[in-house]
Amino acid sequence: MRITIRVELDHQDGIEATLTAPSQSVDASSRSDVVATKDCEVAQAFSLLSFLDDALQGRVRGGDSLGQWLRDNGIRVDFGPLKPAPTSQVQEVAS
């Protein structure tokens, strides 16, 4: 599972962070196993986004709480320059 967070800044190019969680093993022998795996990934994504929201709003105390949570869940974070949005997401401004 990958979550990409784009931060666009008014006076700079911005940054992009990609969070990569370890893949869950899927036993494709039954549909219910695949659905359960997807549900687990969705729950993990919501948990991460909720934690980030708490951190941004100052509700997380203890300096390395976010880093510890990421390590505990095996999530790798890569930062880089903001990449152009895919053409399907680009909005043209009428002049």
Secondary structure, DSSP 4 states (H G I P E B T S, - for coil): -EEEEEE--SSS--EEEEEEPPPPP--TTSHHHHHHHHHHHHHHHHHHHHHHHHHHTT---STTHHHHHHHHTT-EEEEEEPPPPPTTT--PPP-
